[in-house]
Amino acid sequence: MYRLIAIVVSRLRAAAVAVARSTWEQVKTTVADAWRDLTVVITMLIFAGVIGEVGSRIAFGEGW
């Protein structure tokens, strides 16, 4: 998980550098990549929470 967060931070930094050095198309591509990575991390955190909650309910006999 920490590696994914590090990748997102790295992509955001790359986007900032792209703004300073590159064309608009490269900036859009870099920002889109960073946004995609961030949404993947958020989705993983949400699913991990849901799976953890359901798993704990099953483990403790509380049902769904």
C-alpha positions as CSV (number, residue, x, y, z in Angstrom):
1,M,0.0,0.0,0.0
2,Y,2.8,2.4,0.9
3,R,4.4,1.7,-2.5
4,L,1.3,2.7,-4.3
5,I,1.1,5.9,-2.3
6,A,4.7,6.6,-3.1
7,I,3.9,6.0,-6.8
8,V,1.0,8.5,-6.6
9,V,3.2,11.1,-4.9
10,S,5.9,10.5,-7.5
11,R,3.4,11.0,-10.4
12,L,2.1,14.2,-8.8
13,R,5.7,15.5,-8.6
14,A,6.3,14.5,-12.2
15,A,3.1,16.5,-13.1
16,A,4.5,19.6,-11.3
17,V,7.8,19.2,-13.2
18,A,5.9,18.7,-16.5
19,V,4.1,22.0,-16.0
20,A,7.5,23.8,-15.7
21,R,9.2,22.0,-18.6
22,S,6.9,20.4,-21.1
23,T,4.0,20.9,-23.5
24,W,0.4,20.9,-22.5
25,E,-0.2,17.4,-23.9
26,Q,2.6,16.0,-21.7
27,V,1.1,17.8,-18.7
28,K,-2.4,16.4,-19.4
29,T,-1.0,12.9,-19.8
30,T,1.1,13.1,-16.6
31,V,-1.8,14.5,-14.5
32,A,-4.2,11.8,-15.9
33,D,-1.7,9.1,-14.9
34,A,-1.4,10.5,-11.4
35,W,-5.2,10.8,-11.1
36,R,-5.7,7.2,-12.2
37,D,-3.1,5.9,-9.7
38,L,-4.8,8.0,-6.9
39,T,-8.3,6.6,-7.7
40,V,-6.8,3.0,-7.7
41,V,-5.4,3.6,-4.2
42,I,-8.6,5.1,-2.9
43,T,-10.6,2.1,-4.4
44,M,-8.2,-0.4,-2.8
45,L,-8.6,1.3,0.6
46,I,-12.4,1.2,0.3
47,F,-12.5,-2.4,-0.7
48,A,-10.0,-3.3,2.0
49,G,-12.3,-1.7,4.6
50,V,-15.4,-3.4,3.2
51,I,-13.7,-6.8,3.1
52,G,-12.3,-6.3,6.6
53,E,-15.7,-5.4,8.0
54,V,-17.5,-8.4,6.4
55,G,-14.7,-10.7,7.4
56,S,-14.8,-9.6,11.0
57,R,-18.6,-10.0,11.1
58,I,-18.4,-13.5,9.7
59,A,-15.5,-14.4,12.1
60,F,-17.4,-13.2,15.1
61,G,-20.7,-14.7,14.0
62,E,-22.6,-11.5,13.5
63,G,-23.7,-12.4,10.0
64,W,-23.7,-10.0,7.1
